[in-house]
Every structure is written in structure tokens, then in C-alpha cells.
Amino acid sequence: MSEVRSTCPYCGVGCGVILTPDGEGLSVRGDPDHPANRGRLCSKGSALAETVGAEGRLLAPRIGGHETDWDTALDRVADRFAATIAEHGPDSVAFYASGQMLTEDYYVANKFMKGFVGTANIDTNSRLCMASTVAGHKRAFGTDTVPGTYEDLDQADLVVLVGSNLAWCHPVLHQRVLAAKAARGTKIIVVDPRRTATCDGADLHLPLHIGSDVALFNALLREIAETGAFDPGYVDRVDGLEAALAAARTDSLEPTGLAPDLVDRFFRLWIGTDKVVTVFSQGVNQSSSGTDKVNAILNCHLATGRIGKPGQGPLSVTGQPNAMGGREVGGLSNTLACHLDIEVPAHRAAVAEFWDAPRLASAPGLKAVEMFRAVASGRIKALWIMHTNPAATLPEADAVRAAIAACDFTVVSDITADTDTARLADVLLPAAAWAEKDGTVTNSDRTISRQRAALAGPGRARPDWWHVAQVARRMGHKAAFDYDGPAEIFREHAALSGIAGGFGRDFDISALADLSDGAYADLAPTRWPVAAKRGGRFFADGRSFHADGRMRMVPVTWRAPAAKHEPRFPFRLNTGRVRDHWHTMTRTGRSARLSAHLAEPFVEIHPCDAARLGIAADTLVDLSAPTGRAILRATVTDAVQPGTLFAPMHWTGETAPSGRIDALVAGATDPVSGQPESKASVCAARPFAAAWYGFAVSAAPMAPSCDYWAVARSATGWRAELAGRDAPQDWEAAARTLFDLPAAEAQVLSDPARGIARLAFREEGRLAAALFVGPGPLGLMRDYLATLPEIDPLTGRAPADRPDPGPILCSCFGVGVNTILTAIETDGLLSVEAVGVALSAGTNCGSCRPEIAALLAPAQGREAAE
């Protein structure tokens, strides 16, 4: 079969992939010619082939849970939206979009809502990701312009990673930084409250207190002034220097909690190194002072002129594959397309004329958190959600779920009906998934790449732009939405960007406005701007996109997180991602090897806090906050600071109902960007009073109903962690219900006095399921048991002649902890590189290298002692 060049659907690195359909699915490998990744892929990208297929897909439109045809479903959506607008006005409807959408999809949705419905109530889950960066860029530069490029990482002498666990969240970029360190001695500084995998390769880790980034960078700005490190020629073209410096002088380093010697080393490295790149991500953005944090970082680069030159500048790395594309088309509720401003009359007039729009929105709409509060209050009466799961991912997720359930009319476009949000929809529309849709995405360094279809969509699945265009046509806007494919949409978008360029905006790809269908099909990765008037880098010349052309430094001061500590809720809760999963796992959850590394939700707690509260490692923790509760597995570690907790955000009502961590996150937002503070809520922790713990494996999906459960894929079916406050009276009956095996042959070992039970179920002589129960956390060979049906279900241990690989550590190559430990011991391996040569572990994306290094530490210690 022919190869198809496309783009990975995960983070904003925007890696190129080569897809080869094989008649049933496809194979995936990194594209060596793509500038973003040069052939590398992370564990998630490497497993993409395992996430495609029709299983679990939404195959036809549904109304009220019942399948119907496209015409009936689209007519229902158009009629209900039109009736709601006619009765309550355009601001009574809203659209919630996603960084999973392609640029062409985003463009059509934004045009529909802002130009033809007449409301700016269209926002995106990118609001939860990079909105503070957008606002900070606009304050400093006049537009949302990312100054840096990935090549800067290759050329920098110092890379500062702020609020970014690059090793796990953007592994391909992290390997690029480590390659620069190996080749040219690039220094790496990590600024993060947690000790993460990224710290493993760093020269310095600054474990500042949660939310204190502004205090740190204001101190750096003061040091720049006191040491005379300004670039006088550059700051002559910058407004606000004295005000920013005066604000910085009112701050102190006390909120950071950092030791003076660490801060002094940071200052010396930053000020003493000319080629500095400051990379920042969600730890900066997801804050009630996120915009100020961004500007505090930008102020230091502007004061020293370290921006827009090779190896110099701030670089925001985005969380989603097309967060940038959404920003470019105006997917945020307070922007217009092509980086034009909704509050500027001339910009509105130009867009209205270009679109021939009957009622262009004249004011910003509701941002994500505001939008769902408006749904809850009844102000929003019709809601369209596309490719995202706000009932699980927005702050105060329980309240959001209730709001969607109560909304008069909700439409969800998605690839599956099995999400917390899709289950609440009045109308479900089946969408094309990655590898089935055709369009473009833009990555974190402004590179536009093609995402090309390699597979046909199953059932009646259709592209997102088509969903919107069909509804718009039914609402009377046929001419404006009479598209024949994504190439036509892209040409329109590019032509509009030329008008933006005429206003002096940064986003201008008008040189691509005349692409033929064939040229669009063959479009190579291209970094914008792509225009006759300009190209290349931004801001090295000190010229901005403000009306006067001058750059701006913004005075900012440290503010504590919005959620206040109180005796009932003494912990700061930090949330984020794990290495091998993505968002709410609708894609990565289909891969057994991605689930094997961390198969259930967990909370990291400092040993001192765990001891004080009586929380032992691997037991369950009951977390409570003003907005919700969660039950998570305890990971006792000094990687977090005392008084703080960390929990990942991937688990949902589908995979672990009590692990929905965003139910605990307060809805506090940044006053400028509207981005929620997802890393500094408050909560309480206590041991979960479990009477029993269980582990189950099954060839078929399970239906748990206990207080705590977390289900994940295994190589031969499914695995589940279970626990409850009250033990069933009859374990066999409970297990038959769990596995839906009412007539299977059962084998039971039970010791009620010790609270132990082991049960196995066979159908036609073949092991179909097994359940292991004990009074505390179970010490089982889980990865061996997950190989059902080739296990001994009653011992729970591998035969002596069968090696147990242990928990998967390297997901790219499926290498377990025990395999690595055995190789270290028997082959005398003493380095991560040696383990890579022997087992391949750590040689692809490299994100497991810190964990391999931890396994090597005892052997290295023995070698040093000898």
C-alpha cells in the first residue's frame, strides 16, 4: 500500500508521521523529513497504529440515543439552533471547540458562529491550555506571535524550562534539548515545584513554591538592572521598562521559597549566557496569574534584547496538536480570524465584508469557564461540543456535567458515544477521526503541516467542517458554506490572512491563497508567515505589532493563587499529565502498552504528609475539595513538596469514576486570559477506609460497581483495580456480575477469616476471567496476570520457568522493570546507554530514561564503592 505523510494527533510539537495502510489498519513511523521531529516519535506516537479501528466508534447519528440518518439529525440541529436564536437571541447559543480539530474545521465553526449566528460564544479547550500565553503575547507584541522556533533549541547555550515537564509532555523536543547538551554543552535549568523526569538531565532544578513564578522572574529583572545587563539599543525601542522595573522592585523572593544559592546560580547562568531560550508551558499558563507570569518572562527577554535571534527568546510549547491553528482562525471567544481583533471596528468590518456575513459578532463572547456557568444558569440554551470532553476536563467538572445534562439542547460531534460528555447529548454526530480526516494543523513554532487521510471513516462518520457547513446551509447560509473540501476552505482562510496582513498583522499566509487542490495535497511543512511582504523571524529588530510599532514591557507583581488555604483544605493540588496517556484517553486508552506503565489514577504525596495522615504507599487516598471528591492510589514520594499533592487528569467516568480529578479543581480564572488555575486548588486528604482491595483480569469488558475502580486495556483483554468499603457477602456472585459470566465454570479459593479470595472462570475450558481479593493492596504480578488466559489464576505468580517482565517501563519497546533489572545484574550494565544497547529501552523517545537511571543507581553505587 502507498505511504501517506501526515501529522501526529497528540501534543503541539507537531511531529510528522508516515502512515502505511495494510488493509485492516496501518503502520506508523516517524517522518525523517519533517522539521519538527526528524523521524523521532514519543511512546504515544509510536503506538498510534494500536488506536485506530472501528471498535467503540460512533457509526451513525443519534437522536435521544437512537440511530438515525444524517438528514434527520442535521435538520434537528439546525431547527433547534434557529428556534433558540429566534426566541432568545444569538447569545443564547454556544459552541465549544477543541485543539483536536483541524484548522479547516476550526475556520468553518468560527465563521458560522461569529459571522452568521452573530455571537462570539465560541471557545475552545485551548482556553485551558495556552490562553495566558495568547494574552501575554498580545500585551507585549500587539499580536499572539510565538517568537521562537525549534531550531533555537539546537543553538541555545542555556535552555530554561519553566512549568514544563518536557521529558514526559513533549519528549521529542526534550530529546532535542538533550542532544544539544551532548553536542555543544547546552545548560538546562528546570523551574518546577515538582521534581519531574525532566530534572534528570538538568544542570539546575529550582523547586519554587506553586504559583510563585512572577516573583522569581521579577527578581531576575531586578538582577538584570543591578548588573547592567540591559541591551541599551534594544530597550530604546521598548516601552514600559521603568514601570516594569518599579513593579519588580516591590516584589521579593520570599514567595518562591528558594534557597539563595540556587537563585544566585540561576541569575549567573541566565545573565551570563547570551543565547538563552526560556521554554514555558502549562505550569505557567494554568494559573489565576498566568498572563502576568508570561509577561514576567517576556520582560526579561525584552530587557536584554534576547528575542527573535538564533538561540534566543521565549518559546511557548502548546499542549494540543492544533491549539495554534485554533488561535489563528479565531477559535477563542475574544478573537477574530487571522489574529484580527474583535473589538477593532475596522477589523470587524473587513471580516464581515470578506465573509459577506449578515451579523458579525461585535464583542467578545464567553470564555470556557464562563460559558458553562452560563449553561448552568440557563443563559445558554443550545450548545454544540466538538471533539472534547468538558464534563471531565473543565474545572468543577461535576457542576459542568450537571449543567450539560440540564441544557435545553446539546449536540456533541465526536468519534465515540462513550465519554462523560457524549452520554449527555441530545444529538450525537459521528465524526471522522485522526487518520481519516484531511486538512492542516499548526505546531508550537508556527509550522503548518498537512494531516492526510490514510483510512476511510467507519460507518457514516464525516469530517467536522462538513458537520458545521451542513447545519449552516440548513439555516439559510448555503452560499457561504458551499465547500467541496478542505482545500477550498484553506484557500479562503489564506486569502483572509492577506487582509489581516494589510492591517499589519503577523499572521499572513496569503501567498498560499491560490494553491491548487494538487498543491494543497502536496503541501510540505511550512512555517508562517508566508507572504510577499514579509517572512522569517519576528522581533529581532525591536518592532512590534502595536499601533506605534514599539514593544511593551508590562509591570507585574506576584499574587498568591486564588484558592485560599484553610484548615479544612490544607493541601495545594497540582494537576497534569503522565507520560503515556493523552487527555481523557479516548485514543491512548485503546493501547494496552500505553496503559501498562501507569494503569490507574494516583496522587503523589510527600512522605512527611503521608506519615502524619497514616497513608501508606499503594493504599487509597480520599481527596475532598469545596467542589468535589476523588479516590486515588497513593504514591509516596519526595518529588512533591510537603503540603502539596500532584494528580494526573486523564481518568474519566469511563475508566475510573472516582479518579476525575477536575471535579476538585476550582473554577478560578486569570482575569486577563480567562484560563483556569488548574495547578493550585486546595483540598484535604485522608486514608480511604477500604475493607478490601481487588485486581481483576478479563477477556471481555467488565462492569465494576464498587467504591473505587479503574479499568485499563491489557494485551489479551482488560484489567481492573478495585476496592470497596464493604465486602460482598458472596464473592462468586459478585464476580459473576463483574464479568457478566452467569453460567461459566468457577474455581474458588476463599479464606474469609483473612479476607482473601481468588476466583477463576472458564468458558469451554478456556480461562475467561479471574479476580484476586485481599484486605490490603495486593502484591501480584499484574503484568503476568494480564496475559490471560495463559496464567495460573490461583497462585497469581508466573511459573519458575517463565520470566516475569514486571511492570512496563519502556512503552515504546514494551520492556518491563524486571527485564531491565535482570540485565543490569547479569550483564553488569552501568549506564542508560548500555541498557539501550542491550534491550532497546530508552532509545526511541527517551522519556523512560530517568526511570532507567533510577534502576541503575544501586549498581552504580556498588561500582563506585568498589
Secondary structure by P-SEA (a helix, b strand, c coil): cbbbbbbbcccccbbbbbbbbccccbbbbbcccccccccccccccccccccccccccccccccccccccaaaaaaaaaaaaaaaaaccccccbbbbbcccccaaaaaaaaaaacccccccccccccccccaaaaaaaaaccccccccccaaaaacccbbbbcccccccccaaaaaaaaaaaaccbbbbbbbccccccccccccccccccccaaaaaaaaaaaaaaaacccaaaaaaaccaaaaaaaaaaacccccccccaaaaaaaaaaaaaccbbbbbbccccccccaaaaaaaaaaaaaaaacccccccbbbbbbbccccaaaaaaacccccccccccccccaaaaaaaaaaaccccccccccccaaaaaaaaaaccccbbbbccccccccccaaaaaaaaaaaccbbbbbcccccccccccccbbbbbbcccccccccccccbbbbbbccccccccccccaaaaaaaaaaaaccccccccccaaaaaaaaaaaaaaaaaacccccccccccccaaaaaacccccccccccccccccccccccccccbbbbbbbbbbcccccccccccbbbbbbbccccccccccccccccccccccbbbbbbcaaaaaaacccccbbbbbbcccccbbbbbbccccccccbbbbbccccccccccccccccccccccccccccccccccccccccccccccccccccbbbbbccbbbbbbcccccccccccccccccaaaaaaaaacccccbbbbbbbccccbbbbbbbccccccbbbbbcccccccccccccccccccccccccccccccccccccccccccaaaaaaaaaccccccaaaaaaacccccccccaaaaaaaaaaaaaaaaaac
